[in-house]
Amino acid sequence: MTQDELQQMEDLLIAWHRYQDCFSPQLGMPRCSPTCREYEIPTASLDARERAEITDVKIWKRNSEQVEVCVDALHWKERAVLQTVLRNKRLGADIFRSPRFAPAEAHYLYESAKDALLPKFVARGLIKIVVEAV
């Protein structure tokens, strides 16, 4: 795995973890009427920056959904370690630990999870592989 592939994978995983934190189950009544649920703001009245922001959010959501499918196929231990490590990376500090795993085992599981995810990400077009000319 090259440094560029590793960085792409880390960026995808951190974006996916942020997407996971935004999820909350719907309890009770819906927030809007079913007739208005699919309403979108007309983009003709928006400037270029606002349209770019909307597009970026759509790309982030779709990529995160694809990462979710790949992560769901992992073993539960690898998923648990991913959650812990990515929470720490998003905070920029090593605060959270899992009582299930020793630090060495957590590092090994994190690396094995990334190794298992790389071919899945490449197959789904989430990571771009650059082949260097010899």
C-alpha positions in Angstrom: 0.0 0.0 0.0 1.5 3.3 -1.1 1.4 6.5 1.0 -1.1 8.0 -1.3 -3.4 5.0 -1.1 -3.0 5.0 2.7 -4.0 8.7 2.9 -7.0 8.2 0.6 -8.1 5.3 2.8 -7.7 7.4 6.0 -9.7 10.3 4.5 -12.5 7.9 3.5 -12.6 6.2 6.9 -12.7 9.5 8.8 -15.4 10.9 6.5 -17.4 7.7 7.0 -17.0 8.0 10.8 -18.3 11.5 10.7 -21.2 10.3 8.6 -21.9 7.6 11.3 -22.0 10.2 14.0 -24.7 12.1 12.1 -27.0 9.1 12.1 -29.8 9.0 14.6 -32.8 6.7 14.6 -36.2 8.2 13.9 -38.4 7.9 16.9 -42.0 9.1 17.0 -43.6 11.2 14.2 -41.8 12.2 11.1 -40.4 15.7 11.0 -42.1 16.6 7.7 -45.1 15.6 5.7 -44.6 12.6 3.3 -45.7 14.8 0.5 -42.8 17.3 1.1 -40.1 14.8 2.0 -38.4 14.7 -1.5 -38.5 18.5 -1.9 -35.2 20.0 -3.1 -34.3 23.7 -3.1 -34.2 24.9 -6.8 -30.6 25.3 -7.7 -31.2 28.1 -10.2 -31.4 30.6 -7.4 -28.2 29.5 -5.8 -24.7 30.8 -6.5 -21.8 28.6 -7.6 -20.4 28.2 -4.0 -23.8 27.0 -2.7 -24.2 24.6 -5.5 -20.7 23.3 -4.9 -21.5 22.8 -1.2 -24.6 20.8 -2.0 -22.7 18.6 -4.5 -20.0 18.0 -1.9 -22.5 16.9 0.6 -24.1 14.5 -1.9 -20.6 13.0 -2.8 -19.7 12.7 0.9 -23.0 10.9 1.6 -22.7 8.5 -1.3 -19.1 7.7 -0.6 -19.9 7.1 3.1 -22.7 4.7 2.1 -20.3 2.7 0.0 -17.7 2.6 2.8 -20.5 1.5 5.1 -21.2 -1.6 2.9 -17.5 -2.5 2.9 -17.1 -2.0 6.7 -20.2 -4.1 7.4 -18.4 -7.1 5.8 -15.6 -7.0 8.3 -15.3 -9.1 11.4 -16.9 -7.5 14.5 -13.5 -7.1 16.2 -12.2 -5.1 13.2 -15.3 -2.9 13.2 -15.0 -2.2 16.9 -11.3 -1.3 16.6 -12.1 1.0 13.6 -14.7 2.9 15.6 -12.2 3.4 18.5 -9.3 4.4 16.4 -11.2 6.7 14.1 -12.8 8.5 17.1 -9.3 9.2 18.4 -8.1 10.4 15.0 -11.1 12.7 14.6 -10.3 14.2 18.0 -6.6 14.4 17.4 -5.8 12.7 20.7 -5.5 9.2 22.1 -8.4 9.3 24.6 -10.6 6.4 23.8 -9.6 2.8 24.4 -11.5 -0.4 24.1 -11.3 -2.7 27.2 -11.7 -5.7 24.8 -8.3 -5.3 23.1 -4.8 -4.7 24.2 -3.1 -1.8 22.4 -0.9 -4.2 20.3 -3.9 -6.3 19.3 -5.9 -3.1 18.5 -3.1 -1.9 16.2 -2.9 -5.3 14.5 -6.7 -5.5 14.0 -6.7 -1.9 12.6 -4.0 -2.7 10.1 -5.8 -6.0 9.1 -9.0 -4.1 8.6 -7.3 -1.6 6.3 -5.7 -4.4 4.4 -9.1 -6.1 4.0 -10.8 -2.8 2.9 -8.3 -1.7 0.3 -9.4 -4.1 -2.5 -13.0 -3.4 -1.7 -12.5 0.3 -2.0 -10.6 -0.1 -5.2 -13.3 -2.3 -6.7 -15.9 0.3 -5.8 -13.9 3.1 -7.3 -13.4 4.9 -3.9 -9.6 4.8 -4.1 -7.6 5.7 -7.2 -4.5 3.6 -7.8 -1.7 5.4 -9.6 0.6 3.1 -11.4 4.1 4.5 -11.7 5.9 4.2 -15.0 9.2 2.4 -14.9 
